[in-house]
Amino acid sequence: MSKRVRRNFSPDFKAKVAIEALKEQLTLSELASKYQVHPNQISEWKKQLLASGASVFEGSKRLHLYPFSEHNS
């Protein structure tokens, strides 16, 4: 018997599918058929996106407009 190969999906693919699931224009079953992924997997990616989506907007509180100091000669 041959071993089943586990598929790896890129973060971009996961985000694309999860965002499409959030839009609710297609059912999970329709998305699963469209992308050849189990509906439970799509639900999991959707939960992960909702849980960590705010982290996209985190970062440095200060905006560095002038990263290099200017010297007057």
PyMOL commands that set and color helices and strands:
alter all, ss='L'
color gray80, all
select helices_A, chain A and resi 11-23+28-35+39-57
alter helices_A, ss='H'
color red, helices_A
deselect
rebuild
show_as cartoon
